[in-house]
Amino acid sequence: MTDKVREQILKVRETGKTNMFDIYAVQRIGLKMGFYDMVIFIEENKSEYVNFILHGDEKGRVEQNKTRFAKDYATVLEWDPEAEEIIKRRKEEITRLKQEGRSCRNGFRMKCIQQELERLEHELELLVDLL
């Protein structure tokens, strides 16, 4: 990523007009601002763009340090053949947690399961929107 593209991405972020993970909205805003280099960069380097948004200027971030969601997001974003399997696994995990929540008798554990379910459902929604 060139310094020019990096600066353009940061200028779009400063507008506060969109979530920076909404790549198409970022590209539209970039076009309106005349940031053609940024639009082309994002189109051709989605994983690098997502990595920049997640981690900032840190270069060479080790793949192991990424969250599962960050890894899945990058995979789905690249239209990797594994994307559908990721969605399927996440749906199965949500189903399993719902069943566990229904049979749980511990109030604290039930709240923990509910929070986990909300997070996973939100992440799944973001991933499905990419497809």
C-alpha positions as CSV (number, residue, x, y, z in Angstrom):
1,M,0.0,0.0,0.0
2,T,1.4,3.4,-1.0
3,D,1.4,6.3,1.4
4,K,-1.0,8.1,-1.0
5,V,-3.5,5.3,-0.7
6,R,-3.0,5.1,3.1
7,E,-3.7,8.9,3.4
8,Q,-6.8,8.6,1.2
9,I,-8.2,5.8,3.3
10,L,-7.6,7.8,6.5
11,K,-9.4,10.9,4.9
12,V,-12.4,8.7,4.1
13,R,-12.4,7.5,7.7
14,E,-12.3,11.0,9.0
15,T,-15.5,11.9,7.2
16,G,-17.3,9.4,9.5
17,K,-19.9,8.7,6.7
18,T,-19.6,4.9,6.8
19,N,-18.3,1.9,8.6
20,M,-14.9,1.3,7.1
21,F,-15.7,-2.4,6.7
22,D,-18.5,-1.4,4.2
23,I,-16.1,-1.6,1.3
24,Y,-18.5,-0.6,-1.3
25,A,-19.6,2.5,0.6
26,V,-15.9,3.4,1.2
27,Q,-15.3,3.1,-2.6
28,R,-18.3,5.3,-3.4
29,I,-17.1,8.0,-1.0
30,G,-13.6,7.7,-2.4
31,L,-14.9,8.2,-5.9
32,K,-16.9,11.3,-4.8
33,M,-13.7,12.6,-3.2
34,G,-11.6,11.8,-6.3
35,F,-9.5,9.1,-4.6
36,Y,-9.3,6.8,-7.7
37,D,-6.0,5.2,-6.5
38,M,-7.7,4.1,-3.3
39,V,-10.7,2.7,-5.0
40,I,-8.6,0.6,-7.4
41,F,-6.3,-0.5,-4.5
42,I,-9.3,-1.7,-2.4
43,E,-10.8,-3.6,-5.4
44,E,-7.5,-5.4,-6.1
45,N,-6.3,-5.9,-2.5
46,K,-9.3,-6.5,-0.2
47,S,-7.3,-8.5,2.3
48,E,-4.6,-5.9,2.7
49,Y,-7.3,-3.2,3.1
50,V,-9.1,-5.2,5.8
51,N,-5.8,-5.9,7.5
52,F,-5.1,-2.1,7.5
53,I,-8.5,-1.3,8.9
54,L,-8.2,-3.9,11.6
55,H,-4.6,-3.3,12.6
56,G,-3.6,0.2,11.4
57,D,-0.1,0.7,10.2
58,E,1.2,-2.5,11.7
59,K,2.9,-4.4,8.9
60,G,3.5,-8.1,8.8
61,R,0.9,-8.8,11.5
62,V,1.1,-12.5,12.3
63,E,-2.0,-14.4,11.1
64,Q,-2.2,-16.3,14.4
65,N,-2.8,-13.0,16.3
66,K,-6.0,-12.3,14.3
67,T,-9.4,-13.1,15.8
68,R,-11.4,-15.8,14.3
69,F,-13.8,-13.2,13.0
70,A,-11.0,-11.2,11.3
71,K,-9.7,-14.4,9.6
72,D,-13.2,-15.4,8.5
73,Y,-14.0,-11.8,7.3
74,A,-10.8,-11.7,5.2
75,T,-11.6,-15.2,3.7
76,V,-15.1,-14.3,2.8
77,L,-14.0,-11.0,1.4
78,E,-11.7,-12.7,-1.0
79,W,-14.5,-15.0,-2.2
80,D,-12.4,-18.0,-1.1
81,P,-14.1,-21.3,-1.8
82,E,-14.0,-22.0,2.0
83,A,-16.4,-19.0,2.6
84,E,-19.5,-21.1,2.5
85,E,-18.0,-23.6,4.9
86,I,-17.2,-20.8,7.3
87,I,-20.8,-19.6,7.2
88,K,-22.1,-23.2,7.7
89,R,-19.8,-23.8,10.7
90,R,-20.8,-20.5,12.3
91,K,-24.5,-21.3,11.9
92,E,-23.9,-24.7,13.5
93,E,-22.1,-23.1,16.4
94,I,-25.1,-20.7,16.9
95,T,-27.5,-23.6,16.9
96,R,-25.4,-25.5,19.5
97,L,-25.2,-22.5,21.8
98,K,-29.0,-21.9,21.5
99,Q,-29.6,-25.5,22.6
100,E,-27.1,-25.2,25.4
101,G,-28.8,-22.0,26.5
102,R,-32.3,-23.6,26.6
103,S,-31.0,-26.4,28.8
104,C,-28.9,-24.2,31.1
105,R,-30.1,-23.7,34.7
106,N,-27.3,-21.4,35.9
107,G,-28.3,-17.8,35.5
108,F,-24.8,-16.4,35.1
109,R,-23.9,-19.1,32.5
110,M,-27.1,-18.3,30.7
111,K,-26.2,-14.6,30.4
112,C,-22.7,-15.5,29.1
113,I,-24.3,-17.8,26.5
114,Q,-26.7,-15.0,25.5
115,Q,-23.9,-12.5,25.1
116,E,-21.9,-15.0,23.0
117,L,-24.9,-15.7,20.8
118,E,-25.5,-12.0,20.2
119,R,-21.8,-11.5,19.2
120,L,-21.9,-14.6,16.9
121,E,-25.2,-13.6,15.3
122,H,-23.9,-10.1,14.6
123,E,-20.6,-11.5,13.1
124,L,-22.6,-14.0,11.0
125,E,-24.8,-11.2,9.7
126,L,-21.7,-9.2,8.6
127,L,-20.2,-12.2,6.9
128,V,-23.4,-13.2,5.1
129,D,-23.8,-9.6,3.9
130,L,-20.4,-9.9,2.1
131,L,-21.7,-12.9,0.0
